[in-house]
Amino acid sequence: MPFVVDASVAASWLLPDEIDAVANEAYVRLSTDHALVPSLWWFEMRNLFIASERRGRLNAEKTTEALKLLAGLPIVIDQDVDEASLLDLARRYGLTVYDAAYLELAQRSNVPLASLDRALANAARAERVPILGNSRPNTC
């Protein structure tokens, strides 16, 4: 079964000091399933890499390698969105619209969510969206 993966999980795959059991489980799951992401994920990941370069965590070569790795993974970018649901989720749970986009996609697709963001995971639980790993997420 596919699942939605957010940027916090993908960051854990690619940044050497961001190891997490839920992220590892999601990565292993990619060998048999595909992941879904909202269209903003493409921008979020590139911003994450540039910010990591600026902080000295990565260099341009490592960013290029990370982007190649991501491109080879079975991750499908979903271009659709239910705007009313997205805004409702953001308002109801105090989420950013960016975080609510992951929850809206998981809810609309009826698939689990993989996230290390506590507020997003708590909102997913409240909406009865399954959480991959069902473990306590980090505080992002």
C-alpha positions, 0 to 999 in steps of 0.5 A, a space after each residue: 500500500 502506498 503512503 504519504 511521506 513528508 519532507 522531515 522523513 525524506 530529510 532523515 534519509 539524506 542528512 547524516 545526522 538525522 537518523 530516525 527509526 520511522 524514517 528508516 521504516 519508510 525507506 525500507 518500505 519503498 522497496 515494495 511500495 511507492 510514496 506520495 507527496 504533495 507538489 510542494 515537496 519538490 520545493 521543500 526538499 531543494 530548500 532543505 538542501 540549500 539551507 543545509 549547504 548554508 549551515 555547512 551540513 552539505 556541500 553542492 556535490 552532496 546536494 546533487 547526490 541527494 537529488 539523484 537519490 531522490 529521483 531514483 526513489 518510487 515517489 509520486 508527486 500528486 498535483 491535486 488538492 482539495 482546497 476546502 479540506 486543506 484549509 479546514 485541516 490547517 485551521 482546525 489543528 493550527 498547522 501550516 498549509 504546507 503541513 496540512 497538504 501532507 495530511 490532506 493528501 494522506 486523507 484523500 488517498 486513504 493511505 498512512 502518513 510518515 512524518 517526524 513532525 509531532 503536530 502533524 502526526 497528532 493531527 493525523 491521529 485526530 483525523 484517524 489517518 494511520 501513522 507509519 511506524 505508529 511511534 512517537 514522532 520527533 518534535 520538529 
